[in-house]
Amino acid sequence: MLVAERIVALLAALDVPVVVIGAVALAAHGYIRFTEDIDLRPGSLLRITPIPQLVALKLYAGGWSSKADIIELLRRNPETDLEMLRETCGKYRLNGLEELLEELGQH
């Protein structure tokens, strides 16, 4: 059994739902970068955060590395629904998405 499967089983046995965020979620969407930890967010079975929510989390976190993560994530996932992305970030009143889309040439 893989470590992730053991984590899911343990958390399920304790009735603790979670979702994967951070660098592991980035990797699941095709952008692999170094990380020293696994970020788990309470709230659902162990699942990977969808791209719009992952971008929103990164915008909320702020900083250059988060912006670089967003650019690379969107570059590697050109099929991302930009309207859904805008809607998700707008829902949380997050700024900075349009500038990053402009940088990617996706405005």
Residue frames as qw, qx, qy, qz and C-alpha x, y, z in Angstrom:
[[0.000, 0.890, 0.456, 0.000, 0.00, 0.00, 0.00],
 [0.386, 0.523, -0.025, 0.759, 1.34, 3.43, -0.96],
 [0.232, -0.161, -0.475, 0.834, 1.94, 6.04, 1.72],
 [0.296, -0.067, -0.121, -0.945, -0.85, 8.23, 0.31],
 [0.625, -0.251, -0.627, -0.392, -3.24, 5.28, 0.46],
 [0.509, -0.263, -0.685, 0.450, -2.29, 4.67, 4.09],
 [0.021, -0.066, -0.238, 0.969, -2.88, 8.34, 4.88],
 [0.479, -0.163, -0.366, -0.781, -6.31, 8.21, 3.22],
 [0.645, -0.271, -0.711, -0.069, -7.20, 5.04, 5.13],
 [0.378, -0.198, -0.575, 0.698, -6.04, 6.48, 8.45],
 [0.136, 0.029, 0.079, -0.987, -7.88, 9.76, 7.96],
 [0.560, -0.201, -0.520, -0.613, -11.03, 7.95, 6.79],
 [0.576, -0.273, -0.743, 0.203, -10.91, 5.70, 9.87],
 [0.239, -0.286, -0.445, 0.815, -10.76, 8.84, 12.01],
 [0.173, 0.793, 0.582, 0.052, -13.54, 10.45, 9.92],
 [0.190, -0.718, 0.097, 0.663, -11.24, 13.34, 8.93],
 [0.659, 0.632, 0.347, 0.214, -11.86, 14.47, 5.34],
 [0.314, -0.660, 0.240, 0.639, -9.03, 16.40, 3.61],
 [0.675, 0.724, 0.126, 0.067, -7.94, 17.79, 0.24],
 [0.719, -0.142, 0.162, 0.661, -4.39, 18.05, -1.12],
 [0.195, 0.979, 0.055, -0.032, -3.11, 21.60, -1.75],
 [0.347, -0.784, 0.425, 0.291, 0.31, 23.14, -2.37],
 [0.084, 0.584, -0.711, -0.384, 3.15, 21.60, -4.36],
 [0.331, 0.051, 0.941, 0.035, 1.61, 18.11, -4.43],
 [0.475, 0.667, 0.490, -0.299, -1.55, 19.53, -5.99],
 [0.239, 0.782, -0.347, -0.460, 0.61, 21.46, -8.48],
 [0.142, -0.344, 0.892, 0.255, 2.34, 18.19, -9.41],
 [0.448, 0.341, 0.815, -0.133, -0.99, 16.45, -9.93],
 [0.449, 0.820, 0.238, -0.263, -1.79, 19.18, -12.49],
 [0.801, 0.495, 0.092, 0.324, 1.52, 18.71, -14.31],
 [0.177, 0.837, -0.299, 0.423, 3.82, 21.23, -12.62],
 [0.876, -0.316, -0.262, 0.254, 6.40, 19.44, -10.51],
 [0.158, 0.760, -0.355, 0.521, 8.61, 21.44, -8.19],
 [0.434, 0.090, -0.746, 0.498, 10.49, 20.76, -4.97],
 [0.532, -0.633, -0.045, -0.560, 8.61, 20.66, -1.68],
 [0.149, 0.317, -0.815, 0.462, 9.53, 19.65, 1.84],
 [0.314, 0.120, 0.730, -0.595, 6.01, 18.88, 3.00],
 [0.093, -0.381, -0.807, -0.442, 2.52, 17.82, 1.98],
 [0.239, -0.003, 0.255, -0.937, -0.24, 20.34, 2.60],
 [0.158, -0.393, -0.892, -0.156, -3.59, 18.81, 3.49],
 [0.259, -0.177, 0.086, -0.946, -6.70, 20.92, 3.96],
 [0.231, 0.242, 0.861, -0.382, -9.62, 19.65, 6.07],
 [0.444, 0.371, 0.083, -0.811, -12.97, 19.42, 4.33],
 [0.822, 0.338, -0.195, -0.415, -13.17, 16.47, 1.91],
 [0.959, -0.068, 0.212, 0.174, -11.81, 13.02, 1.14],
 [0.437, -0.517, 0.424, 0.602, -8.17, 13.15, 0.09],
 [0.602, 0.678, 0.388, 0.165, -8.57, 14.81, -3.28],
 [0.474, 0.006, 0.175, 0.863, -6.51, 17.15, -5.43],
 [0.096, 0.670, 0.257, -0.690, -7.55, 20.80, -5.41],
 [0.569, 0.662, 0.432, 0.227, -9.03, 21.87, -8.78],
 [0.512, 0.238, 0.102, 0.819, -7.01, 24.44, -10.71],
 [0.090, -0.743, -0.185, -0.637, -9.30, 27.46, -10.06],
 [0.662, -0.738, -0.096, -0.085, -9.23, 26.87, -6.30],
 [0.814, -0.179, 0.012, 0.552, -5.50, 26.16, -6.35],
 [0.344, 0.479, 0.114, 0.799, -4.86, 29.46, -8.16],
 [0.361, -0.800, -0.157, -0.452, -7.08, 31.25, -5.62],
 [0.802, -0.554, -0.073, 0.212, -5.09, 29.73, -2.74],
 [0.689, 0.068, 0.076, 0.717, -1.84, 30.80, -4.39],
 [0.087, 0.664, 0.151, 0.727, -3.13, 34.36, -4.96],
 [0.579, -0.772, -0.144, -0.218, -4.23, 34.50, -1.34],
 [0.832, -0.335, -0.031, 0.442, -0.80, 33.28, -0.16],
 [0.148, 0.980, -0.117, -0.061, 0.89, 35.98, -2.24],
 [0.510, -0.604, 0.514, 0.331, 4.59, 36.34, -2.90],
 [0.308, 0.613, -0.564, -0.459, 6.78, 35.74, -5.92],
 [0.096, -0.160, 0.978, 0.090, 6.91, 31.95, -5.59],
 [0.429, 0.437, 0.710, -0.348, 3.11, 31.73, -5.55],
 [0.446, 0.722, -0.069, -0.524, 2.90, 33.93, -8.65],
 [0.145, 0.490, -0.798, -0.319, 5.52, 31.78, -10.39],
 [0.291, 0.091, 0.943, -0.131, 3.51, 28.67, -9.43],
 [0.500, 0.600, 0.418, -0.464, 0.35, 30.16, -10.96],
 [0.369, 0.695, -0.388, -0.479, 2.09, 31.10, -14.19],
 [0.048, 0.338, -0.923, -0.177, 3.68, 27.68, -14.57],
 [0.383, 0.244, 0.838, -0.302, 0.46, 25.87, -13.59],
 [0.530, 0.668, 0.236, -0.465, -1.54, 27.74, -16.22],
 [0.247, 0.637, -0.607, -0.405, 1.22, 27.35, -18.82],
 [0.027, -0.186, 0.980, 0.069, 1.08, 23.58, -18.34],
 [0.224, 0.442, 0.846, -0.195, -2.73, 23.47, -18.32],
 [0.033, 0.066, -0.311, -0.948, -3.81, 25.58, -21.33],
 [0.289, -0.398, -0.762, -0.422, -7.28, 24.01, -21.26],
 [0.159, -0.347, -0.627, 0.679, -8.04, 25.74, -17.94],
 [0.004, 0.768, 0.574, 0.284, -11.42, 27.49, -18.02],
 [0.295, 0.167, -0.176, 0.924, -10.38, 31.13, -17.62],
 [0.390, -0.508, -0.200, -0.741, -13.91, 32.32, -16.91],
 [0.803, -0.461, -0.378, -0.019, -14.22, 29.81, -14.06],
 [0.639, -0.033, -0.290, 0.711, -10.81, 30.93, -12.86],
 [0.017, 0.355, -0.017, 0.935, -11.89, 34.59, -12.89],
 [0.605, -0.524, -0.314, -0.511, -15.17, 33.73, -11.18],
 [0.808, -0.341, -0.407, 0.255, -13.44, 31.74, -8.42],
 [0.481, 0.011, -0.230, 0.846, -10.85, 34.45, -7.73],
 [0.161, -0.428, -0.142, -0.878, -13.51, 37.17, -7.91],
 [0.674, -0.522, -0.474, -0.221, -15.67, 35.30, -5.43],
 [0.719, -0.456, -0.277, 0.445, -12.88, 35.69, -2.86],
 [0.043, 0.999, 0.006, -0.006, -12.00, 39.24, -3.99],
 [0.740, -0.341, 0.299, 0.498, -8.46, 38.24, -4.90],
 [0.300, 0.905, -0.151, -0.261, -6.35, 40.63, -6.94],
 [0.253, -0.623, 0.666, 0.323, -3.54, 39.92, -9.36],
 [0.718, 0.209, 0.660, 0.074, -5.01, 37.28, -11.67],
 [0.555, 0.813, 0.168, -0.055, -5.40, 39.55, -14.70],
 [0.002, 0.865, -0.480, -0.143, -1.77, 40.68, -14.51],
 [0.501, -0.306, 0.801, 0.120, -0.62, 37.05, -14.48],
 [0.680, 0.480, 0.554, 0.006, -2.92, 36.16, -17.39],
 [0.341, 0.923, -0.110, -0.142, -1.53, 39.14, -19.30],
 [0.240, -0.679, 0.674, 0.164, 1.98, 37.87, -18.67],
 [0.564, 0.015, 0.819, 0.107, 0.92, 34.54, -20.15],
 [0.142, 0.132, -0.551, -0.811, -0.76, 36.25, -23.11],
 [0.148, -0.379, -0.905, -0.123, -4.17, 34.91, -22.01],
 [0.103, 0.273, 0.353, -0.889, -6.09, 38.12, -21.33]]
